């Protein structure tokens, strides 16, 4: 799934001004498609904290990773989700509005700060999209995640 090359969006400019570089959209790690579209709705498959095809960190939140590291990994997931949104939207993020995110944390027993770890993603979405990045979200602790990554973020968005 490729997109046409377009001018840099305001979303990308805000990310760049904050020191973030939008990566290429990650490729699936298994037998699924990275995104699908139905009318104006975009469904982005769960994005994990990978760079150059490899996990940035592995382990469980509350055991191998601190809350701050979990937030950072949620942020990496959000950057990957934004890259997938760019591809899914045809190259421009300026007409994308987030509707819902699902935040999954690979948790050690007793780790209950999933919602706080998810703020790593939520804060980045707000930075990038402004008010259009504000969304309903769900944060859930999991026993395991693929590749033993600590976090995963799924996004539903709308093209305006």
C-alpha positions in Angstrom: 0.0 0.0 0.0 1.8 3.1 -1.2 0.8 6.7 -1.2 1.6 9.7 -3.4 4.3 12.1 -2.2 2.7 15.3 -0.8 3.8 18.5 0.9 4.7 18.3 4.5 1.5 18.5 6.6 0.9 20.8 9.6 0.9 17.6 11.7 4.4 16.7 10.5 5.6 20.3 11.1 4.3 20.2 14.7 6.0 16.9 15.3 9.3 18.1 13.8 9.2 21.3 15.9 8.9 19.1 19.0 11.9 17.0 17.9 10.1 14.0 16.4 10.7 12.5 13.0 7.9 10.6 11.4 9.2 7.1 10.4 8.2 5.2 7.4 5.0 3.2 8.0 5.9 -0.1 9.6 5.3 -3.3 7.7 3.1 -6.0 9.3 4.9 -8.6 11.4 2.4 -11.3 10.5 -0.4 -12.1 8.1 -2.5 -8.9 8.2 -2.8 -5.6 6.5 -1.4 -2.5 8.2 -4.6 -0.5 7.7 -8.0 -0.6 6.1 -10.5 2.1 5.0 -14.3 2.0 5.0 -15.8 5.3 3.6 -14.2 8.0 5.7 -13.1 5.7 8.5 -9.5 4.5 8.8 -8.6 1.5 10.9 -4.9 1.3 11.8 -3.7 -2.1 13.0 -2.0 -2.3 16.3 1.4 -0.5 16.2 4.2 -1.7 18.4 7.4 0.2 19.4 9.7 -0.8 16.5 12.3 1.2 14.6 13.9 -0.2 11.5 11.8 -3.4 11.9 13.2 -4.2 15.4 11.7 -3.7 18.9 13.1 -0.6 20.6 12.6 -2.3 24.0 11.2 -5.5 25.2 9.8 -6.6 28.5 6.9 -6.0 30.9 5.7 -2.7 32.2 6.3 -2.7 36.0 9.1 -5.3 35.8 11.7 -4.7 33.2 10.3 -1.3 32.3 9.5 1.7 34.5 6.4 3.7 34.0 8.4 6.4 32.2 9.9 3.9 29.8 6.4 2.5 29.1 5.2 6.0 28.3 8.2 6.4 25.9 7.3 3.1 24.2 3.7 4.2 23.9 5.0 7.4 22.2 7.0 5.3 19.7 3.8 3.3 19.0 1.9 6.6 18.4 4.6 7.8 15.9 4.3 4.5 14.0 0.5 4.9 14.1 0.7 8.4 12.6 3.0 7.1 9.9 0.4 4.4 9.1 -2.3 7.1 9.1 -0.3 9.1 6.6 -0.2 6.2 4.3 -3.8 5.3 4.8 -5.0 8.9 4.2 -3.2 9.2 0.9 -0.3 11.2 2.2 -1.8 14.1 4.1 -2.5 14.1 7.8 -4.2 17.5 7.8 -7.7 16.1 7.2 -7.4 13.3 9.8 -9.3 13.3 13.1 -8.7 10.6 15.7 -11.8 8.9 17.0 -10.6 6.1 19.3 -7.4 4.5 20.4 -6.8 1.1 22.1 -3.7 1.0 24.3 -2.4 -2.4 25.3 0.4 -2.8 27.9 2.4 -5.9 28.4 2.1 -5.9 32.2 3.8 -7.5 35.2 1.3 -8.6 37.9 0.3 -5.6 39.9 1.1 -2.9 37.3 -2.0 -0.8 37.2 -0.7 2.4 35.7 -1.7 1.4 32.2 -3.7 4.6 31.7 -0.7 6.7 32.7 1.6 4.8 30.3 -1.0 5.4 27.5 -0.5 9.1 28.1 2.7 8.8 26.1 0.6 8.1 23.1 -2.3 10.4 23.9 0.1 13.4 24.6 1.8 12.8 21.2 -1.5 12.6 19.4 -2.6 15.9 20.9 0.7 17.5 20.1 0.5 16.3 16.5 -3.2 16.8 15.7 -4.2 19.4 18.2 -7.9 19.1 19.2 -8.4 16.6 16.4 -6.0 14.3 18.3 -8.3 14.2 21.3 -10.0 10.8 21.3 -11.9 8.2 23.3 -9.4 5.6 24.4 -9.3 2.3 26.1 -6.2 1.1 28.1 -5.8 -2.6 28.9 -3.2 -4.6 30.6 -2.2 -7.8 28.8 -0.2 -10.9 29.9 1.8 -10.9 26.7 2.2 -8.9 23.5 3.9 -9.9 20.2 7.7 -10.0 20.3 7.5 -9.3 24.0 7.1 -5.6 23.3 5.8 -3.5 26.2 3.1 -1.6 24.4 0.8 -1.6 21.4 -1.6 1.1 20.1 -4.5 0.7 17.7 -6.2 3.7 16.1 -9.5 4.5 14.5 -9.7 7.8 12.7 -11.9 9.7 10.3 -11.0 11.6 7.1 -12.7 15.0 7.3 
